[in-house]
Amino acid sequence: MAQKATIYKVELSVADMDRHYYETHNLTVAKHPSETDERLMVRILSFALNAHEQLEFTRGLSTEDEPDLWQKSLSGEIELWVALGMPGEKIVRQSCGKADNVLIYCYGGSTAEMWWEKIKNSTTRFDNLQVTNFSRKDTNELGKLANRSMKLQVNIQDGDVMVSVDDTIVHVTPEKWKT
């Protein structure tokens, strides 16, 4: 019998001083049975980093032709494509062709570094692609914050990110690999 997704309710308050974006989002996030708490929290962090009234979670892991997050224009064009992990070269190429801007947030320590070394030369032609890495330490700490009902505060200033839940604070320093 197939396992069902676990539903997480998230009250996400974003204070992004870099983009002058200050908003609270009430999110319902489905965690795929094969998804880890770490990946779930990276998805939520990715939402916070790109927060917009039209940004939304997709079916993600359960479908290959959709990113983890996207933002569409009112006429249906994909303005922003946000993928997590280490997509293959073909998926990166297809994503860059479908969307105005493509963001890849990778994590996983040395595995992510090996992936980037393998793929970075083939991505130089994509002006609409950005790749950002989160350190293993940062994402491990984020994963520990996961809870079925969360009130997250995310503060972003000068590229540094502070995620807080209750009395616990995790500092995340995204590393830009391709801008």
N, C-alpha and C positions, 0 to 999 in steps of 0.2 A: 504494500500500500504506500502510495506516495505521501511524503511529508508535506505539510502546508507551510506557507510563510508565517513568520512570527511578526506581529504588528507592534511597532514602537510608536508611541506618541511623544512628539518632541516640541517643546516651546523653545524656539531658537531666536535669541535676541542678538542682532548683529550691529556692532558699532565699528564701521569701517572708515577710519579717519583718512585713509589714502584715497578712497573714492567718494567720501562725504555721503555715505549711505548708512542710515540709522533706521532700523525696522525690526519688528518682531514677526516671526513666521510661525504659525501653528502647523506642524507637519505630521502627517501620518506616513510612516516609512515601513515598508514590508521588507523583512530580512529573509532572504532566500535560505532554505535549509542548509545549503552548502557554504553560506557566507559566514565569515568569522566576525566577532565583535569588532576587531581591528578594522576590517574592511568597511563595515557598517559606519563606524565613526569617521573613517576617511571620506566616505560618501557625504556624510553630514557636514564635515569640514569643507569639502569641495563646494557644497551648496552655499555655505557661509561666505567663502572666498569670492563667489560669483553671484551673490544674492541679488535677485531682481524679481519684480512682481510676476514676470512671465517664465521664470526658471522653474522647471519641474523635473521630478524623478521619472524615469521611464521604467520599462519592464526589466532593464539591466541584464542581469545574469541569465534570465530565461529567454533571451533573444539575442541573436548575433548582429542584427542589422540596426540596433539602437544603442546609443551610448548609455552611460549611467544617469546622466542629466542632460537636458537640452533646453534651449530657449528658442522659441519660434516667434516669428513676426506675426502680426495680425492676419497676414495673407498666407501663412503656413510655411514660409521659408525658414530654414534652420539658421539662426543667427549665431548660436553657440552650441558646440558639441563638446561635452565633458566626459572623458573616459578615464577609468581607473586601472591601475596595474601596468601590464607590459604587453600592449597589443602588437600583433605581427605587422610587418611592413605593409602587406596588402590592405589590412584594415586601416592603418594610418593613411595610406594613399586614398582609399575610398572615402574616409571621413573628411579629409581635406577637400575632396571634390564635392561633398554634399553640403558643407557648412561654411559660413563666412569666417568663423573662427573655431579652431580646434584646440582644446586644452587636454593634456594628458597629465594626470597626477600619478606618479609611480612611487612605489615604496617597496621595502623588502631587503634593504641593505645591499650586500654584494651582488645578489641576484639582479637587482634593478640596475646596478652599475654595469654588469656584464651585458644586460639587454641593451642599455644605452650605447655602449661601445660598439655593439653589433649593428645597431640601426641608425646611429646618428648621421653617418655620411649620406644615407639615402633620404634623409629628411631635409637637407639643406635647401632644396628647391621649393619647399612649402613655406611661403611667407605668412600664411594664416595659422601656423602651428606653434604652440608653446608647450614645452615640457618642463614640469616641475617635479622635484623629488622631495619626499619626506623621509627623514631618517628613521631607521628601525626603532631607535629608542623613543622618538616622538610618537610614532604610531602605536607602539606597545603601550605607552602611557595612556594614549587616547582610548585604546580598546578597553582599558580597565574602567573607564567612565560609563560604559554602555549600561543602560538600564531601560526597561520597557516603558517607563514614564520618566522623561528627562526635561529639566529646565536648564538649557545651555546658554551661556553668555559667551560670545566670541567677539574679542576686541582685536582690531587689525590696525597697526600703525607702523609706517616705514618698513613694510614687508614682514614684520614680525607678528605672530599670532599668539594670543592668549585665550585659551579655552577654559572656562570655569563651570563647575557643577557643584553647587553648595559651597563647601569650604575647600574643595580640591581644585587646584589650578595646574594646567599643563601648558607649557610654553612650546610652541612649534615654530621652527625656523625653516620655511620652505627654501629649497635650493633650486634656483632657476638654471636649467640645463640648456634650454633653447628659448629665446625670447623673440 
